[in-house]
Amino acid sequence: MNTDHIRYQQDPAAITTFLNSDEAVIVHADTKLSYALNATGIAIWNLLSQGHGINELTNGICTEFDVDREQARDGVIHFIEELLSFRLIVPLRQEEM
């Protein structure tokens, strides 16, 4: 499935607590599911507050961390899939883009 055109945003019910610059926890207020973030996860999470898609998220990770683009893209896709499964992010509707 090609997800390049899909943009994502943080679910409004996702509450983020930053423990320090390298650790954070997200709790979904409705489901009570939680998800721990490391520094890379925090970087992606912050980019998601701006409604970015896979390509923009990958570019951001490549810029912030010295990482191979293919490796960054694979990691971003995996992370997005996990956040979706925890209902912490939602795809933007076409009219919101």
ChimeraX attribute file (.defattr): number of C-alpha atoms within 10 A of each C-alpha:
attribute: neighborCount
match mode: 1-to-1
recipient: residues
	/A:1	3
	/A:2	5
	/A:3	10
	/A:4	11
	/A:5	10
	/A:6	16
	/A:7	22
	/A:8	23
	/A:9	19
	/A:10	22
	/A:11	18
	/A:12	11
	/A:13	16
	/A:14	22
	/A:15	14
	/A:16	17
	/A:17	13
	/A:18	13
	/A:19	10
	/A:20	9
	/A:21	9
	/A:22	13
	/A:23	15
	/A:24	18
	/A:25	16
	/A:26	21
	/A:27	19
	/A:28	19
	/A:29	14
	/A:30	9
	/A:31	12
	/A:32	12
	/A:33	13
	/A:34	16
	/A:35	16
	/A:36	14
	/A:37	20
	/A:38	13
	/A:39	14
	/A:40	18
	/A:41	19
	/A:42	19
	/A:43	17
	/A:44	20
	/A:45	23
	/A:46	15
	/A:47	19
	/A:48	22
	/A:49	13
	/A:50	12
	/A:51	20
	/A:52	22
	/A:53	22
	/A:54	20
	/A:55	18
	/A:56	17
	/A:57	25
	/A:58	24
	/A:59	14
	/A:60	16
	/A:61	23
	/A:62	17
	/A:63	11
	/A:64	11
	/A:65	13
	/A:66	9
	/A:67	13
	/A:68	11
	/A:69	15
	/A:70	11
	/A:71	11
	/A:72	20
	/A:73	20
	/A:74	12
	/A:75	16
	/A:76	21
	/A:77	18
	/A:78	12
	/A:79	16
	/A:80	22
	/A:81	13
	/A:82	14
	/A:83	18
	/A:84	16
	/A:85	11
	/A:86	18
	/A:87	18
	/A:88	25
	/A:89	24
	/A:90	18
	/A:91	16
	/A:92	16
	/A:93	10
	/A:94	8
	/A:95	5
	/A:96	8
	/A:97	10
